């Protein structure tokens, strides 16, 4: 009997413990929409602490080296612009180098003055004797031969002074003797300097004569005035050919050795003007003298005019062209 009571008591205790224990809750299942992952996860580069700078955090590094100062001031003659050559060269240089070129087209005298005053980074000019003086004065750092074309004397078809086919010295004498209208640039440009040299060579000074007209303007504008006045003028061949269809002028004197028109590129001296963009100037000098650019120069004008407007000379020396 005692054993039976004991067994009943034990069953009661077991049953009570089971009823008072907390049941284990079932896990909660959260329903979500499926998230589409990209097929390829981007690669994240590991940056060492020493590599982190304010610049690297601000913007990503370019894929290739970019110039520190991107603006470049080119002071050059009006002939390189009026002929259209710069329109062919500058976009190529900007695309290849990353520089943005500001072209100031003036006479060579003014271009050299800009360099002398540190107001340009690089020059493309055509007055060799003045360029040598510029370099000797310490205004230029580097100077390289780029190209040449030639000067010609143009005038009305009627040719009132009868200069057609004459040597340049005889042509200038005839113009002076006949007092035929002659239009000068009068702007201290390379072309104007050449004209004054040619007058000096024949010991004549036309300045102040009623038939001698000075425009003080570039080559394109001077050709227009000469055409309107039925006058003679000295011009580079390239600018004449580029404007020929709008002019009533013909080439009357050409081919004289004295009429060679030679262009150099000059970097402005950073030792004298520390703020000039010397790096950009050197990039432009190397661009102009590079074989690929020289080919562009040599072919410029051939398709349109049947002859090149300039002859590439980077592989020559000044002596090869008759310069001292």
C-alpha positions as CSV (number, residue, x, y, z in Angstrom):
1,X,0.0,0.0,0.0
2,X,2.8,2.4,0.9
3,X,4.5,1.6,-2.4
4,X,1.4,2.4,-4.3
5,X,1.0,5.8,-2.5
6,X,4.7,6.6,-3.2
7,X,4.2,5.8,-6.9
8,X,1.2,8.1,-7.2
9,X,3.0,10.9,-5.4
10,X,6.0,10.7,-7.8
11,X,3.7,10.8,-10.9
12,X,1.9,13.9,-9.5
13,X,5.3,15.7,-9.0
14,X,6.5,14.9,-12.5
15,X,3.2,16.1,-14.0
16,X,3.3,19.4,-12.1
17,X,6.8,20.2,-13.2
18,X,5.9,19.6,-16.8
19,X,2.9,22.0,-16.6
20,X,4.8,24.8,-14.9
21,X,7.9,24.8,-17.4
22,X,7.9,27.7,-20.1
23,X,7.5,26.3,-23.6
24,X,10.3,27.0,-26.1
25,X,9.0,29.5,-28.6
26,X,9.1,28.6,-32.3
27,X,11.6,30.7,-34.5
28,X,10.1,33.7,-36.2
29,X,10.2,33.6,-40.0
30,X,10.4,37.0,-41.8
31,X,9.1,37.0,-45.3
32,X,11.2,39.3,-47.7
33,X,11.5,39.9,-51.4
34,X,14.4,38.4,-53.2
35,X,17.3,40.9,-53.8
36,X,19.1,40.7,-57.1
37,X,22.8,40.9,-56.8
38,X,25.0,42.3,-59.6
39,X,26.7,39.7,-61.7
40,X,30.1,41.0,-60.8
41,X,30.9,42.9,-57.7
42,X,33.2,45.9,-58.2
43,X,36.8,45.4,-57.1
44,X,37.7,47.7,-54.2
45,X,41.4,48.8,-54.2
46,X,43.2,48.7,-50.9
47,X,44.7,52.1,-50.0
48,X,47.6,52.2,-47.6
49,X,47.3,54.9,-44.9
50,X,50.4,56.7,-46.3
51,X,48.7,57.0,-49.7
52,X,45.7,58.9,-48.5
53,X,45.9,62.6,-49.1
54,X,43.5,65.5,-49.3
55,X,43.9,65.4,-53.1
56,X,43.3,61.7,-53.5
57,X,40.1,61.9,-51.4
58,X,38.9,64.9,-53.4
59,X,39.1,63.5,-56.9
60,X,40.3,60.4,-58.7
61,X,43.7,60.4,-60.4
62,X,43.5,61.0,-64.1
63,X,44.3,58.0,-66.4
64,X,47.4,59.8,-67.8
65,X,49.6,62.7,-66.6
66,X,48.0,66.1,-67.0
67,X,49.9,69.4,-67.1
68,X,49.9,71.4,-63.9
69,X,49.1,74.7,-65.6
70,X,46.8,74.1,-68.6
71,X,46.7,77.6,-70.1
72,X,49.3,78.5,-72.6
73,X,49.7,81.9,-74.3
74,X,51.1,81.7,-77.8
75,X,52.2,85.0,-79.3
76,X,52.6,84.7,-83.1
77,X,52.5,86.5,-86.4
78,X,49.3,87.2,-88.2
79,X,50.5,85.1,-91.2
80,X,50.3,81.9,-89.2
81,X,46.7,82.7,-88.4
82,X,45.6,84.3,-91.7
83,X,47.0,81.4,-93.7
84,X,44.9,78.9,-91.6
85,X,47.9,77.0,-90.4
86,X,47.1,77.5,-86.7
87,X,43.6,76.2,-87.3
88,X,45.2,72.9,-88.3
89,X,47.9,72.7,-85.6
90,X,46.4,74.1,-82.4
91,X,43.5,71.5,-82.0
92,X,46.1,68.7,-82.5
93,X,48.3,70.1,-79.8
94,X,45.5,70.6,-77.4
95,X,44.2,67.1,-77.9
96,X,47.6,65.5,-77.5
97,X,48.9,67.6,-74.6
98,X,45.9,68.7,-72.5
99,X,46.9,72.4,-72.8
100,X,44.5,75.1,-73.8
101,X,46.2,77.6,-76.1
102,X,45.3,81.3,-76.2
103,X,46.6,82.7,-79.5
104,X,47.6,86.3,-79.8
105,X,48.3,87.0,-83.5
106,X,50.2,90.3,-83.9
107,X,53.3,91.4,-85.8
108,X,56.6,89.8,-84.9
109,X,57.8,93.0,-83.3
110,X,54.8,93.0,-80.9
111,X,55.1,89.2,-80.4
112,X,58.7,89.6,-79.3
113,X,57.7,92.6,-77.1
114,X,55.2,90.4,-75.3
115,X,57.9,87.8,-74.7
116,X,60.3,90.5,-73.5
117,X,57.7,91.6,-70.9
118,X,56.7,88.1,-69.8
119,X,53.2,88.4,-71.3
120,X,53.5,85.2,-73.4
121,X,54.8,81.7,-72.8
122,X,55.9,80.8,-76.3
123,X,56.5,82.7,-79.6
124,X,56.2,81.6,-83.2
125,X,57.9,84.4,-85.2
126,X,59.7,85.2,-88.5
127,X,62.3,87.9,-88.1
128,X,65.6,86.0,-87.5
129,X,67.8,89.0,-86.7
130,X,65.4,90.4,-84.2
131,X,65.0,86.9,-82.7
132,X,68.8,86.6,-82.2
133,X,68.8,89.9,-80.4
134,X,65.9,88.7,-78.2
135,X,67.8,85.6,-77.3
136,X,71.0,87.5,-76.6
137,X,69.1,89.8,-74.2
138,X,68.2,86.8,-72.1
139,X,64.5,87.0,-73.0
140,X,64.3,83.6,-74.6
141,X,65.3,80.2,-73.2
142,X,65.0,77.8,-76.3
143,X,64.8,78.6,-80.0
144,X,64.2,76.0,-82.8
145,X,63.7,76.2,-86.5
146,X,60.2,75.2,-87.6
147,X,59.5,76.0,-91.2
148,X,59.8,78.5,-94.0
149,X,57.9,79.9,-97.0
150,X,58.7,83.0,-99.0
151,X,57.7,86.6,-99.5
152,X,56.3,87.7,-102.9
153,X,55.5,91.1,-104.3
154,X,51.9,91.3,-105.5
155,X,50.1,94.0,-107.4
156,X,47.4,94.8,-109.9
157,X,47.3,92.9,-113.2
158,X,47.9,96.2,-115.0
159,X,51.3,96.4,-113.3
160,X,51.8,100.2,-113.7
161,X,55.4,100.1,-112.5
162,X,56.3,97.2,-114.8
163,X,57.9,95.0,-112.2
164,X,56.7,91.6,-113.3
165,X,59.6,89.1,-113.4
166,X,62.2,91.6,-112.1
167,X,64.7,90.9,-109.3
168,X,63.4,92.2,-106.0
169,X,65.8,95.2,-105.9
170,X,64.9,96.3,-109.4
171,X,61.2,96.0,-108.6
172,X,61.5,98.3,-105.5
173,X,63.4,100.8,-107.6
174,X,60.8,100.8,-110.3
175,X,57.9,101.3,-107.8
176,X,59.8,104.2,-106.3
177,X,60.6,105.8,-109.6
178,X,57.0,105.4,-110.9
179,X,55.6,106.5,-107.6
180,X,53.2,103.7,-107.9
181,X,50.9,103.0,-104.9
182,X,52.5,100.7,-102.4
183,X,50.8,99.5,-99.2
184,X,53.0,98.7,-96.2
185,X,52.0,96.9,-93.0
186,X,53.8,99.6,-91.0
187,X,53.4,97.5,-87.8
188,X,57.0,96.3,-87.0
189,X,56.0,92.8,-88.1
190,X,58.4,90.3,-89.7
191,X,57.0,91.2,-93.1
192,X,57.4,94.9,-92.4
193,X,60.9,94.4,-91.2
194,X,61.7,92.6,-94.4
195,X,60.1,95.3,-96.5
196,X,62.2,98.0,-94.7
197,X,65.4,95.9,-95.3
198,X,64.6,95.7,-99.0
199,X,64.1,99.5,-99.3
200,X,67.4,100.0,-97.4
201,X,69.2,97.6,-99.8
202,X,68.4,100.0,-102.7
203,X,69.1,103.1,-100.6
204,X,65.6,104.4,-100.9
205,X,63.2,105.6,-98.2
206,X,59.5,105.9,-99.3
207,X,58.2,106.9,-95.9
208,X,56.1,110.1,-96.1
209,X,55.6,109.8,-99.8
210,X,51.9,110.3,-100.9
211,X,51.9,107.0,-102.7
212,X,53.3,105.0,-99.7
213,X,50.4,103.8,-97.5
214,X,50.9,102.3,-94.1
215,X,48.0,100.3,-92.6
216,X,49.4,99.4,-89.2
217,X,47.4,96.1,-89.6
218,X,48.0,92.4,-90.2
219,X,48.8,90.8,-93.6
220,X,45.2,89.8,-94.5
221,X,43.9,93.4,-93.9
222,X,46.9,94.9,-95.7
223,X,46.3,92.7,-98.8
224,X,42.6,93.9,-98.8
225,X,43.7,97.5,-98.8
226,X,46.3,96.9,-101.5
227,X,43.6,95.3,-103.6
228,X,41.2,98.2,-103.1
229,X,43.9,100.8,-103.9
230,X,45.3,98.8,-106.9
231,X,48.6,98.9,-105.2
232,X,51.7,96.8,-104.7
233,X,52.6,95.1,-101.4
234,X,55.0,92.6,-99.9
235,X,53.3,89.6,-98.5
236,X,54.1,86.0,-97.4
237,X,53.0,83.6,-100.0
238,X,50.8,81.6,-97.6
239,X,48.6,84.5,-96.6
240,X,48.2,85.6,-100.2
241,X,47.2,82.2,-101.4
242,X,44.7,81.8,-98.5
243,X,43.0,85.1,-99.5
244,X,43.6,85.1,-103.2
245,X,40.0,84.5,-104.2
246,X,39.0,87.8,-102.6
247,X,41.8,89.9,-104.1
248,X,42.4,91.6,-107.4
249,X,46.1,91.1,-107.0
250,X,48.7,88.8,-108.8
251,X,52.1,87.6,-107.9
252,X,54.6,89.7,-109.9
253,X,57.9,89.1,-108.2
254,X,59.0,85.8,-106.6
255,X,61.8,83.4,-106.2
256,X,64.5,85.8,-105.1
257,X,66.8,84.4,-102.4
258,X,66.3,87.6,-100.4
259,X,62.6,86.7,-100.1
260,X,63.0,83.7,-97.9
261,X,60.7,83.8,-94.9
262,X,61.9,81.7,-91.9
263,X,59.9,80.8,-88.8
264,X,61.3,79.8,-85.4
265,X,59.6,78.8,-82.1
266,X,61.0,80.4,-78.9
267,X,60.2,79.7,-75.3
268,X,60.2,82.7,-72.9
269,X,62.9,82.5,-70.3
270,X,61.5,81.3,-67.0
271,X,64.6,82.5,-65.2
272,X,63.6,86.1,-66.1
273,X,59.8,85.5,-65.8
274,X,59.2,82.7,-63.2
275,X,55.4,82.8,-63.8
276,X,55.5,81.9,-67.5
277,X,54.3,78.4,-68.4
278,X,57.7,77.0,-69.4
279,X,56.6,73.4,-69.2
280,X,53.8,74.1,-71.7
281,X,56.1,76.2,-73.9
282,X,58.5,73.3,-74.2
283,X,55.7,71.0,-75.0
284,X,54.6,73.2,-77.8
285,X,58.2,73.5,-79.1
286,X,58.6,69.8,-79.1
287,X,55.2,69.4,-80.8
288,X,56.0,71.8,-83.6
289,X,59.4,70.1,-84.3
290,X,58.1,66.5,-84.0
291,X,58.2,64.5,-87.3
292,X,54.4,64.0,-87.2
293,X,53.7,67.7,-87.0
294,X,56.3,68.5,-89.6
295,X,54.4,66.2,-92.0
296,X,51.2,68.2,-91.3
297,X,53.0,71.4,-92.0
298,X,54.5,70.1,-95.2
299,X,51.2,69.0,-96.5
300,X,49.2,72.0,-95.5
301,X,47.7,73.8,-98.5
302,X,48.6,71.2,-101.1
303,X,45.1,69.8,-101.5
304,X,43.5,73.3,-101.7
305,X,46.1,75.3,-103.5
306,X,48.2,72.7,-105.4
307,X,51.3,73.7,-103.4
308,X,52.4,73.7,-99.8
309,X,52.0,77.0,-97.9
310,X,55.0,76.2,-95.7
311,X,58.1,74.0,-95.9
312,X,59.0,71.9,-92.8
313,X,62.5,72.6,-91.6
314,X,63.0,71.0,-88.1
315,X,65.5,68.6,-89.5
316,X,67.6,71.5,-90.9
317,X,69.9,74.2,-89.4
318,X,69.8,77.9,-89.9
319,X,72.9,77.7,-92.0
320,X,71.1,75.3,-94.3
321,X,68.7,78.2,-95.1
322,X,71.4,80.8,-95.5
323,X,71.1,82.4,-92.0
324,X,74.3,83.3,-90.1
